[in-house]
Amino acid sequence: MIEVRNVVKSFDGVEILHHVTTTFQAGITNLIIGQSGSGKTVLMKSLVGLHRPEEGEILFDGRDLLAMNRHQIKELRKEIGMLFQGSALFDSETVLGNVMFPLVMFSKMSKAEMRDRAMFCIERVNLKGAEGKYPSELSGGMQKRVAIARAIALNPKYLFCDEPNSGLDPRTSILIDELLSDITHEYGITTVINTHDMNSVLGIGESIAFINRGSCDWTGNMHQIYTSGNKALEEFVFATDLFRTVQKYALQHPDEAGIER
């Protein structure tokens, strides 16, 4: 579990995060959503230590990131997996080489053990047989799955995903969502996903933090979002005719949508 308590972050005297407080639970998919410029990316970067807030606490199972020294932060990062927006694969390395990279950097495994672990992760994301290919030989969806395999190679307790569906077609996006959800539940990971994809919000949003103008304006799940009563949230999530239709149908058929009456 990750607890964010009263986090404040500023740039050049301008406060971007205003006393943000929220919790990301273990074993479920936790989504951060919000408009561009709302502060959600700054929050994500603060969670992984790329930004240092001026105030507040970020607790990883009770351990405050902001109170850690350099050695402690390095040890914590061994427990973190990161899925970058553009996959960030090494073009000169094969799929196997990419997935083995964090093991080479941070584990004390033998080379045979690293290969076995990497192959296990490659097979887990349904890429068996592709371990000898290079990123340029893979589709966007396959590259994303390689990136997921690399992110879970060290068996992380915490998994951060920055716009995992960026640049993917709708069908592939759903497959990536399902894979992230399956891995989260299978290994009990605290997964935090920064996303603009409303299909992800309504499909795997087990816990959702809505960041609005630098504040955590609403928290709930994919079922509660239909009746949130938060105007800014509803304007963001149901901005298109398609999603307004989805909301209308859900409200008319609450049992199918899982809405509590």
Beta strands, then each sheet from edge to edge (+ up, - down):
strand 1: 2-11
strand 2: 14-24
strand 3: 29-33
strand 4: 55-60
strand 5: 63-64
strand 6: 80-83
strand 7: 158-162
strand 8: 190-194
strand 9: 207-212
strand 10: 215-220
sheet 1: 2+ 1- 4+ 5-
sheet 2: 6+ 7+ 8+ 3+ 9+ 10-
end
